[in-house]
Each structure stands twice: as structure tokens, then as C-alpha cells.
Amino acid sequence: MHHFVQNQEIAINRNRQLCVNRRFPTPDLSRIRPTNRHLQHLWGLRYIDEVIWHREDANGDEDFVDGGDARWWHLTDTQFSTLAILDDGANLQERKTGQVR
């Protein structure tokens, strides 16, 4: 079993919504090919759980325009629960299964 220790940096707005989530592997894990992960979330103004999209800086270079970087749009129900996630090309990437509230 491997135990991965990471440094994490987060930013939360006044409504306690996660806006930025950055994870950095510790230097001693460099032999395992570490990945810096940087996520940002865009939240709506109608409700605390209204997520619009989230995007990932896959290579950790502080921008979101490289080939591996991506943005995903959240399709939500009336209670702002995510039902499906689309990419920028409107292709379905993930879909909630099971009973909807």
C-alpha cells in the first residue's frame, strides 16, 4: 500500500464555496511521477450549491489554455444537484445515475 502525502492550498469564498483547489506532491514522492493539480470552480449567484463549471490546469503551469487543460460544465436540477457534466464541446463526460431527488 502506498501512502501519498500532499500539500494542499485552497481558496473559499464568503459563502464557503470551494473556488480554488491546488494539490502539490511532497518532494520525496518525485520518483512516483507526481502531478500538480489545480482546479477552479465558478459558482452562480442564485444559491450556495449552484456550480456553473469547474476547470483543471492539468500540468500545473498556472494557466488553463494548454492541451491537457479542460473545463467541464455542470447541468443541474432545481435543487442545484449536478445531473450531468459536459465538456466545452457539449459532449457528455459524466452522468448521474440512480434516483433523482
C-alpha positions, 0 to 999 in steps of 0.5 A: 500500500502506498501512502501519498502525502500532499500539500494542499492550498485552497481558496473559499469564498464568503459563502464557503464555496470551494473556488480554488483547489491546488494539490502539490506532491511532497518532494520525496514522492518525485520518483512516483511521477507526481502531478500538480493539480489545480482546479477552479470552480465558478459558482452562480449567484442564485444559491450556495450549491449552484456550480456553473463549471469547474476547470483543471490546469492539468500540468500545473503551469498556472494557466488553463489554455494548454492541451491537457487543460479542460473545463467541464460544465455542470447541468443541474436540477432545481435543487442545484444537484449536478445531473450531468457534466459536459465538456466545452464541446457539449459532449457528455463526460459524466452522468448521474445515475440512480434516483433523482431527488 
